[in-house]
Amino acid sequence: MPKLTGLDVTRRMRADPATKEIPVILLTARVEEADIKQGLEAGATAYLKKRFSPKELQGAAPNDSRQPLARCHSEPGRDTDSRGAGH
């Protein structure tokens, strides 16, 4: 992200009443304890270190059906993101 970091975006989302309830999953190569703490303190719903498994991502995603997340991998014509576009 050229001008904003994921932490910056997360903080802005949490500060805005229109986006503060949207789940944020940070996917990052930063693996130090301080990085994880900083991400969660910024308001991330979950913090996944790169080379994560699809099961880890699925486990981090909220179960609340009102908060849909696009799937990373899908079968053609079956899964769509929130805009209705297939992957």
ABEGO torsion letter per residue (X at the ends): XAABBAAAAAAAAAABAAAAABBBBBBBABABAAAAAAAAAAGBABBBBBGBBAAAAAAABBABAABBBBBABBBBGABBBAAGBBX
